[in-house]
Amino acid sequence: MSKEESVETAPAKPATPPPKPAAAKAAAAPASSKTAVPRRSLLSWVTLAWVAFTASMLASLTATARFMFPNVLFEPPPTFKAGFPNEIQIGQVDERFKQRFAVWLVRSAFDEWGMGSGIYALSTVCTHLGCTPNWLEAEQKFKCPCHGSGYYKTGVNFEGPTPRPLERYAIALADDGQILVDKSRKFQAEKGEWTNPAAFLKL
């Protein structure tokens, strides 16, 4: 055996395999996914917070606007024209203006207070608790549906808990010949005010 052959050859070390790119990407994927989820959650929370803030600001502005500009109740004017006298027959209770103006127009052949024949404007507000009576043509009286107060056609109370007659409003003829009712001026019978010429339109 030759000298060269007696020398053992050392085994070669296996080469270190290079890292696998696919495995590295697979390992990195979970971390990237974990980062994306919190980011989406954060964006959702920010969006919700912004929407809530905007809604609260709008509500605040609305409340401020209502405070600065309170609701206005549009009531009918206190003075209105009610047509011509010949449109109301003697003995008639005209209910055309009950709904809008809360007024009855009554034409009588005579007046208990010596005012003669003419027209007067009665308030439709019951003097007991403020309900609206109904005119009962068959019974020739005003009857309150709330507590049973009753009034004659003149407005004088005669039954139920009401303490006094209905109120009358100022009435006159306008320049064009129409009836003019002024609700800003009231007349009460118990105070002797029905004898005031403004409370009765002579015809």
C-alpha positions as CSV (number, residue, x, y, z in Angstrom):
1,M,0.0,0.0,0.0
2,S,1.4,3.3,-1.0
3,K,1.8,6.2,1.4
4,E,-0.8,8.2,-0.4
5,E,-3.3,5.5,-0.1
6,S,-2.7,5.1,3.7
7,V,-3.8,8.7,4.3
8,E,-7.6,8.8,5.0
9,T,-9.5,11.3,3.2
10,A,-11.6,13.4,5.7
11,P,-15.3,13.5,4.7
12,A,-16.5,16.8,3.3
13,K,-19.0,18.8,5.4
14,P,-22.4,19.2,3.8
15,A,-23.1,22.7,2.6
16,T,-25.6,24.8,4.6
17,P,-28.8,25.0,2.6
18,P,-29.9,28.5,1.7
19,P,-33.0,29.9,3.5
20,K,-36.2,29.1,1.8
21,P,-37.9,32.4,0.7
22,A,-41.4,30.8,0.8
23,A,-41.0,29.8,4.4
24,A,-39.8,33.3,5.3
25,K,-42.8,34.8,3.6
26,A,-45.2,32.4,5.3
27,A,-43.6,33.2,8.7
28,A,-44.0,36.9,8.1
29,A,-47.6,36.7,7.0
30,P,-49.2,36.2,10.4
31,A,-47.4,39.3,11.8
32,S,-48.6,41.4,8.8
33,S,-52.1,40.1,9.3
34,K,-52.0,41.0,13.1
35,T,-50.9,44.5,12.2
36,A,-53.7,45.0,9.6
37,V,-56.5,43.9,11.9
38,P,-55.8,46.5,14.6
39,R,-55.4,49.2,11.9
40,R,-58.8,48.4,10.5
41,S,-60.3,48.5,14.0
42,L,-58.7,51.8,14.7
43,L,-60.1,53.3,11.5
44,S,-63.6,52.0,12.4
45,W,-63.4,53.5,15.9
46,V,-62.2,56.8,14.5
47,T,-65.1,56.9,12.0
48,L,-67.6,56.1,14.6
49,A,-66.2,58.8,16.9
50,W,-66.3,61.4,14.1
51,V,-69.9,60.5,13.3
52,A,-70.9,60.7,17.0
53,F,-69.2,64.1,17.3
54,T,-70.8,65.4,14.1
55,A,-74.3,64.3,15.4
56,S,-73.8,65.9,18.8
57,M,-72.6,69.2,17.2
58,L,-75.7,69.2,14.9
59,A,-78.0,68.6,17.9
60,S,-76.3,71.4,19.8
61,L,-76.7,73.8,16.9
62,T,-80.3,72.8,16.5
63,A,-81.0,73.5,20.2
64,T,-79.2,76.8,19.9
65,A,-81.2,77.8,16.9
66,R,-84.5,76.9,18.7
67,F,-83.4,79.0,21.6
68,M,-82.4,81.9,19.4
69,F,-85.6,81.6,17.3
70,P,-88.4,80.3,19.4
71,N,-91.6,78.8,17.9
72,V,-94.0,81.5,16.8
73,L,-97.7,80.7,17.2
74,F,-99.5,82.2,14.3
75,E,-102.9,83.3,15.7
76,P,-105.6,84.9,13.7
77,P,-105.7,88.7,13.9
78,P,-107.9,90.1,16.7
79,T,-109.9,92.2,14.2
80,F,-111.7,90.6,11.2
81,K,-114.5,91.3,8.8
82,A,-117.5,89.0,9.0
83,G,-119.5,89.8,5.9
84,F,-122.6,92.0,5.5
85,P,-125.4,92.3,8.0
86,N,-128.0,91.0,5.6
87,E,-126.2,87.7,5.4
88,I,-127.4,86.9,8.9
89,Q,-131.2,86.3,9.5
90,I,-133.0,87.6,12.5
91,G,-132.9,85.0,15.3
92,Q,-129.9,83.2,13.6
93,V,-126.7,82.1,15.4
94,D,-124.0,82.4,12.7
95,E,-121.3,79.8,13.2
96,R,-119.1,80.6,10.2
97,F,-116.4,82.1,12.4
98,K,-116.5,79.7,15.3
99,Q,-113.6,77.5,14.1
100,R,-111.1,80.2,13.1
101,F,-112.0,83.2,15.3
102,A,-113.9,81.6,18.2
103,V,-116.8,83.9,17.6
104,W,-120.6,83.5,17.2
105,L,-122.5,86.3,15.5
106,V,-126.1,86.5,16.7
107,R,-128.8,88.7,15.2
108,S,-131.8,89.5,17.4
109,A,-135.0,91.4,16.9
110,F,-134.5,93.1,20.3
111,D,-131.9,93.2,23.1
112,E,-132.6,92.6,26.8
113,W,-130.5,95.7,27.6
114,G,-132.7,98.0,25.6
115,M,-130.3,98.3,22.6
116,G,-133.0,97.5,20.0
117,S,-132.5,95.1,17.1
118,G,-129.0,94.3,15.8
119,I,-126.1,91.9,15.9
120,Y,-123.6,91.0,18.7
121,A,-120.5,89.0,18.7
122,L,-120.3,86.3,21.4
123,S,-117.1,84.5,22.6
124,T,-117.2,80.7,22.1
125,V,-115.2,80.2,25.3
126,C,-117.1,78.8,28.2
127,T,-116.7,81.0,31.3
128,H,-116.4,78.0,33.6
129,L,-113.1,76.3,32.5
130,G,-112.6,77.5,28.9
131,C,-114.2,74.7,26.9
132,T,-116.1,75.4,23.7
133,P,-119.9,75.1,24.0
134,N,-122.1,73.9,21.1
135,W,-125.1,75.8,19.7
136,L,-128.2,73.5,19.9
137,E,-130.6,74.9,17.4
138,A,-133.5,72.7,18.6
139,E,-133.1,73.8,22.2
140,Q,-132.1,77.4,21.3
141,K,-129.2,77.4,23.7
142,F,-125.4,77.0,24.0
143,K,-124.4,73.9,25.8
144,C,-120.9,73.1,27.1
145,P,-119.9,69.4,26.6
146,C,-117.4,69.5,29.4
147,H,-119.4,70.2,32.5
148,G,-122.9,70.9,31.3
149,S,-123.0,74.7,31.5
150,G,-125.8,76.2,29.5
151,Y,-126.3,79.7,28.0
152,Y,-129.3,81.4,26.4
153,K,-128.9,82.8,22.9
154,T,-128.0,86.2,24.5
155,G,-125.0,84.5,26.2
156,V,-126.6,84.7,29.7
157,N,-125.8,81.6,31.8
158,F,-128.7,79.7,33.3
159,E,-127.5,76.1,34.1
160,G,-124.4,74.2,35.1
161,P,-121.3,75.4,37.0
162,T,-120.4,78.4,34.9
163,P,-120.3,81.5,37.1
164,R,-121.1,84.2,34.6
165,P,-122.4,84.9,31.0
166,L,-120.3,84.6,27.9
167,E,-118.3,87.6,26.9
168,R,-119.1,89.8,24.0
169,Y,-116.6,91.5,21.6
170,A,-116.6,94.9,20.1
171,I,-118.6,95.1,16.8
172,A,-119.1,97.8,14.3
173,L,-119.6,98.5,10.6
174,A,-116.4,98.9,8.4
175,D,-116.2,101.6,5.7
176,D,-117.2,99.0,3.1
177,G,-120.4,98.1,5.0
178,Q,-119.1,94.8,6.4
179,I,-119.3,93.7,10.0
180,L,-116.1,94.4,11.8
181,V,-115.4,92.4,15.0
182,D,-112.6,93.4,17.4
183,K,-111.6,90.7,19.8
184,S,-109.1,92.9,21.6
185,R,-112.1,94.6,23.3
186,K,-114.3,92.4,25.5
187,F,-117.5,93.3,27.4
188,Q,-118.8,91.4,30.4
189,A,-122.5,91.5,31.4
190,E,-121.8,91.2,35.1
191,K,-119.9,94.4,35.0
192,G,-122.7,96.2,33.1
193,E,-120.5,96.5,29.9
194,W,-123.1,95.0,27.5
195,T,-124.8,98.4,27.4
196,N,-121.7,99.8,25.8
197,P,-122.7,100.8,22.2
198,A,-119.5,99.1,21.0
199,A,-120.8,95.7,22.3
200,F,-123.9,95.8,20.1
201,L,-124.4,96.7,16.4
202,K,-127.7,98.4,16.0
203,L,-129.5,97.8,12.7
